[in-house]
Amino acid sequence: DGYAAQHVYQYDRHHLDRCKVGVLLLPAGKSGHLELGYMIGQGKKGYILLGEPPERWDVMYNFADGVFYSLDILIKVLCP
């Protein structure tokens, strides 16, 4: 709640606001998931990159514009 924490928050939010696309690289913490949700809520494209198929599919991944297991395939989608 202090100055340093608020400074980091404002810095991160500034960059979330200025970008057009977000990629959540798993594993990630709570902040990463919130950041992707924030971006998707702003109407921006949001993708998830998993290292391998999960043991249990999280239904909330359906909010993302795509879920990928390969960086190469994700890059082809982002840079057609």
DSSP file (Angstrom, degrees, kcal/mol; ACC not computed):
  #  RESIDUE AA STRUCTURE BP1 BP2  ACC     N-H-->O    O-->H-N    N-H-->O    O-->H-N    TCO  KAPPA ALPHA  PHI   PSI    X-CA   Y-CA   Z-CA
    1    1 A D              0   0    0      0, 0.0     0, 0.0     0, 0.0     0, 0.0   0.000 360.0 360.0 360.0  -6.7    0.0    0.0    0.0
    2    2 A G     >  -     0   0    0      1,-0.1     4,-2.2     4,-0.0     5,-0.2  -0.061 360.0 -88.7 -79.8-177.8    3.0    2.2    0.2
    3    3 A Y  H  > S+     0   0    0      1,-0.2     4,-2.4     2,-0.2     5,-0.2   0.909 123.7  50.8 -58.0 -47.7    4.6    4.6   -2.3
    4    4 A A  H  > S+     0   0    0      1,-0.2     4,-2.3     2,-0.2    -1,-0.2   0.916 111.1  48.3 -61.6 -43.5    6.8    2.0   -3.9
    5    5 A A  H  > S+     0   0    0      1,-0.2     4,-2.3     2,-0.2    -1,-0.2   0.913 112.8  47.8 -63.9 -42.4    4.0   -0.5   -4.4
    6    6 A Q  H  X S+     0   0    0     -4,-2.2     4,-2.6     2,-0.2    -1,-0.2   0.856 109.5  54.2 -67.3 -34.5    1.7    2.2   -5.9
    7    7 A H  H  X S+     0   0    0     -4,-2.4     4,-2.4    -5,-0.2    -2,-0.2   0.930 109.5  47.1 -63.9 -45.4    4.5    3.4   -8.2
    8    8 A V  H  X S+     0   0    0     -4,-2.3     4,-2.9     2,-0.2     5,-0.2   0.920 112.0  51.3 -61.8 -43.5    5.0   -0.2   -9.5
    9    9 A Y  H  X S+     0   0    0     -4,-2.3     4,-2.9     1,-0.2     5,-0.2   0.940 111.3  46.3 -59.4 -48.5    1.2   -0.5  -10.0
   10   10 A Q  H  X S+     0   0    0     -4,-2.6     4,-2.3     2,-0.2    -1,-0.2   0.889 113.0  50.5 -63.1 -39.1    1.0    2.8  -12.0
   11   11 A Y  H  X S+     0   0    0     -4,-2.4     4,-1.7     2,-0.2    -2,-0.2   0.952 113.8  44.0 -61.6 -51.0    4.0    1.8  -14.1
   12   12 A D  H  X S+     0   0    0     -4,-2.9     4,-2.2     1,-0.2    -2,-0.2   0.923 113.7  50.1 -62.2 -44.8    2.5   -1.6  -14.9
   13   13 A R  H  X S+     0   0    0     -4,-2.9     4,-2.7     1,-0.2    -1,-0.2   0.894 105.9  57.0 -63.4 -39.4   -0.9   -0.2  -15.6
   14   14 A H  H  X S+     0   0    0     -4,-2.3     4,-1.4    -5,-0.2    -1,-0.2   0.924 111.0  43.3 -54.9 -45.4    0.6    2.5  -17.9
   15   15 A H  H  X S+     0   0    0     -4,-1.7     4,-1.1     2,-0.2    -1,-0.2   0.830 111.7  53.1 -75.5 -31.2    2.1   -0.3  -20.1
   16   16 A L  H  < S+     0   0    0     -4,-2.2     3,-0.2     1,-0.2    -1,-0.2   0.895 110.1  50.0 -64.7 -39.2   -1.0   -2.4  -20.0
   17   17 A D  H  < S+     0   0    0     -4,-2.7    -2,-0.2     1,-0.2    -1,-0.2   0.823 111.7  47.1 -69.0 -31.2   -3.0    0.5  -21.2
   18   18 A R  H  < S+     0   0    0     -4,-1.4    -1,-0.2    -5,-0.2    -2,-0.2   0.653  96.6  83.5 -89.6 -14.4   -0.6    1.3  -24.1
   19   19 A C     <  -     0   0    0     -4,-1.1     3,-0.1    -3,-0.2    25,-0.0  -0.477  61.6-152.3 -88.4 163.5   -0.2   -2.2  -25.5
   20   20 A K  S    S+     0   0    0      1,-0.2    25,-1.1    -2,-0.1     2,-0.3   0.682  76.2  32.4-103.4 -25.1   -2.6   -3.8  -27.9
   21   21 A V  E     -a   45   0A   0     23,-0.2     2,-0.4     2,-0.0    -1,-0.2  -0.980  62.9-157.6-138.5 144.3   -2.1   -7.5  -27.1
   22   22 A G  E     -a   46   0A   0     23,-2.0    25,-2.7    -2,-0.3     2,-0.4  -0.963   1.0-164.6-124.7 144.7   -1.3   -9.5  -24.0
   23   23 A V  E     -a   47   0A   0     -2,-0.4     2,-0.7    23,-0.2    25,-0.2  -0.991   8.9-153.5-127.0 123.0    0.2  -12.9  -23.6
   24   24 A L  E     -a   48   0A   0     23,-3.0    25,-2.9    -2,-0.4     2,-0.7  -0.868  12.0-158.7 -94.5 115.1    0.0  -14.8  -20.2
   25   25 A L  E     -a   49   0A   0     -2,-0.7    25,-0.2    23,-0.2     7,-0.0  -0.857  29.1-105.8 -97.3 117.1    2.9  -17.2  -20.0
   26   26 A L  S    S+     0   0    0     23,-2.4    25,-0.2    -2,-0.7     2,-0.1  -0.663  97.0  53.3 -92.4 147.9    2.2  -19.9  -17.5
   27   27 A P  S    S+     0   0    0      0, 0.0     2,-0.3     0, 0.0    -2,-0.1   0.435  82.9 149.9 -75.7 147.4    3.1  -20.6  -14.8
   28   28 A A        -     0   0    0     -2,-0.1    -2,-0.1    -4,-0.1     2,-0.0  -0.957  38.5-118.7-143.7 159.4    2.2  -17.2  -13.6
   29   29 A G     >  -     0   0    0     -2,-0.3     4,-1.6     1,-0.0     5,-0.2  -0.122  44.1 -81.4 -89.7-170.8    0.9  -15.7  -10.4
   30   30 A K  H  > S+     0   0    0      1,-0.2     4,-2.4     2,-0.2     5,-0.2   0.876 125.4  56.4 -61.8 -40.0   -2.2  -13.9   -9.4
   31   31 A S  H  > S+     0   0    0      1,-0.2     4,-2.7     2,-0.2    -1,-0.2   0.917 104.9  51.6 -61.6 -43.2   -1.0  -10.5  -10.8
   32   32 A G  H  > S+     0   0    0      1,-0.2     4,-2.1     2,-0.2    -1,-0.2   0.901 110.6  48.1 -60.9 -41.3   -0.4  -12.0  -14.2
   33   33 A H  H  X S+     0   0    0     -4,-1.6     4,-2.3     2,-0.2    -1,-0.2   0.904 112.5  48.9 -66.4 -40.9   -3.9  -13.4  -14.4
   34   34 A L  H  X S+     0   0    0     -4,-2.4     4,-2.6     2,-0.2    -2,-0.2   0.893 109.3  53.1 -64.8 -38.9   -5.4  -10.1  -13.3
   35   35 A E  H  X S+     0   0    0     -4,-2.7     4,-2.2     2,-0.2    -2,-0.2   0.919 110.2  46.7 -63.5 -43.3   -3.4   -8.2  -15.9
   36   36 A L  H  X S+     0   0    0     -4,-2.1     4,-2.6     1,-0.2     5,-0.2   0.923 112.9  50.0 -64.7 -42.6   -4.6  -10.5  -18.7
   37   37 A G  H  X S+     0   0    0     -4,-2.3     4,-2.5     1,-0.2    -2,-0.2   0.891 109.3  52.0 -61.1 -39.8   -8.2  -10.1  -17.4
   38   38 A Y  H  X S+     0   0    0     -4,-2.6     4,-1.1     2,-0.2    -1,-0.2   0.926 111.2  47.2 -60.8 -45.9   -7.8   -6.4  -17.3
   39   39 A M  H ><>S+     0   0    0     -4,-2.2     5,-2.2     2,-0.2     3,-0.6   0.929 112.6  47.5 -64.0 -45.7   -6.6   -6.3  -20.9
   40   40 A I  H ><5S+     0   0    0     -4,-2.6     3,-1.8     1,-0.3    -1,-0.2   0.898 109.0  55.6 -62.9 -39.2   -9.4   -8.5  -22.1
   41   41 A G  H 3<5S+     0   0    0     -4,-2.5    -1,-0.3     1,-0.3    -2,-0.2   0.756 102.3  57.0 -63.1 -24.6  -11.8   -6.4  -20.2
   42   42 A Q  T <<5S-     0   0    0     -4,-1.1    -1,-0.3    -3,-0.6    -2,-0.2   0.415 124.9-104.8 -84.2   0.4  -10.5   -3.4  -22.1
   43   43 A G  T < 5S+     0   0    0     -3,-1.8    -3,-0.2     1,-0.3     2,-0.2   0.612  77.4 135.9  86.1  12.9  -11.4   -5.1  -25.4
   44   44 A K      < -     0   0    0     -5,-2.2    -1,-0.3    -6,-0.2   -23,-0.2  -0.566  63.2 -95.4 -91.2 158.2   -7.8   -6.0  -26.2
   45   45 A K  E     -a   21   0A   0    -25,-1.1   -23,-2.0    -2,-0.2     2,-0.4  -0.481  42.3-171.1 -69.9 140.1   -6.6   -9.4  -27.5
   46   46 A G  E     -a   22   0A   0    -25,-0.2    19,-3.5    -2,-0.2    20,-0.7  -0.991   4.5-176.8-139.3 129.7   -5.4  -11.8  -24.8
   47   47 A Y  E     -ab  23  66A   0    -25,-2.7   -23,-3.0    -2,-0.4     2,-0.4  -0.854  15.8-143.2-124.5 157.1   -3.7  -15.1  -25.3
   48   48 A I  E     -ab  24  67A   0     18,-2.3    20,-3.0    -2,-0.3     2,-0.6  -0.982   7.6-160.5-122.2 132.4   -2.4  -17.8  -22.9
   49   49 A L  E     -ab  25  68A   0    -25,-2.9   -23,-2.4    -2,-0.4     2,-0.3  -0.949  11.7-173.1-114.9 112.8    0.8  -19.8  -23.6
   50   50 A L        -     0   0    0     18,-3.4   -25,-0.0    -2,-0.6    -2,-0.0  -0.783  26.6-138.5-101.4 146.3    1.0  -23.1  -21.7
   51   51 A G  S    S-     0   0    0     -2,-0.3    -1,-0.1     1,-0.2    18,-0.1   0.841  86.3 -11.7 -70.0 -33.0    4.1  -25.2  -21.7
   52   52 A E  S    S-     0   0    0     16,-0.1    -1,-0.2    18,-0.0    16,-0.0  -0.967  95.2 -66.4-158.6 163.3    2.0  -28.4  -22.0
   53   53 A P        -     0   0    0      0, 0.0     4,-0.0     0, 0.0    16,-0.0  -0.337  60.6-116.5 -57.7 135.1   -1.6  -29.4  -21.8
   54   54 A P        -     0   0    0      0, 0.0     3,-0.2     0, 0.0    -4,-0.0  -0.310  10.2-123.4 -72.8 157.3   -2.8  -29.0  -18.2
   55   55 A E  S    S+     0   0    0      1,-0.3     2,-0.4    -2,-0.0     0, 0.0   0.882 105.1  25.3 -62.8 -37.6   -4.0  -31.9  -16.1
   56   56 A R  S    S-     0   0    0      2,-0.0     2,-0.3     0, 0.0    -1,-0.3  -0.992  87.0-128.7-132.8 124.0   -7.3  -30.0  -15.6
   57   57 A W        -     0   0    0     -2,-0.4     2,-0.7    -3,-0.2     3,-0.0  -0.524  18.4-136.5 -73.2 132.1   -8.6  -27.5  -18.1
   58   58 A D    >   -     0   0    0     -2,-0.3     3,-2.2     1,-0.1     4,-0.2  -0.815   6.0-149.2 -90.4 117.9   -9.6  -24.2  -16.5
   59   59 A V  G >  S+     0   0    0     -2,-0.7     3,-1.7     1,-0.3    -1,-0.1   0.752  92.5  69.8 -61.2 -23.8  -12.9  -23.1  -18.0
   60   60 A M  G >  S+     0   0    0      1,-0.3     3,-1.9     2,-0.2     4,-0.3   0.630  76.8  80.7 -71.2 -12.1  -12.0  -19.4  -17.5
   61   61 A Y  G X  S+     0   0    0     -3,-2.2     3,-1.6     1,-0.3    -1,-0.3   0.726  74.2  79.2 -60.9 -19.3   -9.3  -19.9  -20.2
   62   62 A N  G <  S+     0   0    0     -3,-1.7    -1,-0.3     1,-0.3    -2,-0.2   0.690  79.1  67.5 -64.6 -17.4  -12.4  -19.4  -22.5
   63   63 A F  G <  S+     0   0    0     -3,-1.9    -1,-0.3    -4,-0.1    -2,-0.2   0.791  86.8  88.2 -68.9 -26.5  -12.1  -15.7  -21.9
   64   64 A A  S <  S-     0   0    0     -3,-1.6   -17,-0.2    -4,-0.3     3,-0.1  -0.302  83.3-128.8 -72.1 155.8   -8.8  -15.7  -23.8
   65   65 A D  S    S-     0   0    0    -19,-3.5     2,-0.3     1,-0.3   -18,-0.2   0.614  89.1  -7.6 -78.0 -12.6   -8.7  -15.2  -27.6
   66   66 A G  E     -b   47   0A   0    -20,-0.7   -18,-2.3    -5,-0.2     2,-0.4  -0.877  55.8-145.2-177.9 148.0   -6.5  -18.3  -27.8
   67   67 A V  E     -b   48   0A   0     -2,-0.3     2,-0.3   -20,-0.2   -18,-0.2  -0.991  27.0-173.7-122.4 128.3   -4.7  -20.9  -25.7
   68   68 A F  E     -b   49   0A   0    -20,-3.0   -18,-3.4    -2,-0.4   -16,-0.1  -0.888  30.9-168.6-127.3 152.2   -1.4  -22.3  -27.1
   69   69 A Y  S    S+     0   0    0     -2,-0.3     2,-0.4   -20,-0.2    -1,-0.1   0.391  80.6  60.9-111.1  -4.9    1.1  -25.0  -26.2
   70   70 A S     >  -     0   0    0      1,-0.1     4,-2.0   -18,-0.0     5,-0.1  -0.988  63.2-154.4-130.7 126.9    3.7  -23.8  -28.8
   71   71 A L  H  > S+     0   0    0     -2,-0.4     4,-2.6     1,-0.2     5,-0.2   0.884  98.8  58.2 -62.8 -38.8    5.4  -20.5  -29.0
   72   72 A D  H  > S+     0   0    0      1,-0.2     4,-1.7     2,-0.2    -1,-0.2   0.903 107.8  45.2 -60.5 -41.9    6.0  -21.0  -32.7
   73   73 A I  H  > S+     0   0    0      2,-0.2     4,-1.7     1,-0.2    -1,-0.2   0.909 111.7  52.2 -69.3 -41.1    2.2  -21.3  -33.3
   74   74 A L  H  X S+     0   0    0     -4,-2.0     4,-2.5     1,-0.2    -2,-0.2   0.914 108.5  51.4 -59.7 -42.4    1.4  -18.3  -31.1
   75   75 A I  H  X S+     0   0    0     -4,-2.6     4,-2.6     1,-0.2    -1,-0.2   0.885 106.7  53.9 -62.3 -38.8    3.9  -16.2  -33.1
   76   76 A K  H  < S+     0   0    0     -4,-1.7    -1,-0.2     1,-0.2    -2,-0.2   0.862 110.7  46.6 -64.4 -34.7    2.3  -17.3  -36.4
   77   77 A V  H  < S+     0   0    0     -4,-1.7    -2,-0.2     1,-0.2    -1,-0.2   0.905 116.6  43.6 -70.8 -42.5   -1.1  -16.1  -35.0
   78   78 A L  H  < S+     0   0    0     -4,-2.5    -2,-0.2     1,-0.3    -1,-0.2   0.811 125.9  31.9 -73.3 -30.3    0.4  -12.8  -33.7
   79   79 A C     <        0   0    0     -4,-2.6    -1,-0.3    -5,-0.2    -2,-0.1  -0.624 360.0 360.0-128.9  71.8    2.5  -12.1  -36.9
   80   80 A P              0   0    0      0, 0.0    -1,-0.1     0, 0.0    -4,-0.1   0.521 360.0 360.0 -66.7 360.0    0.6  -13.6  -39.9
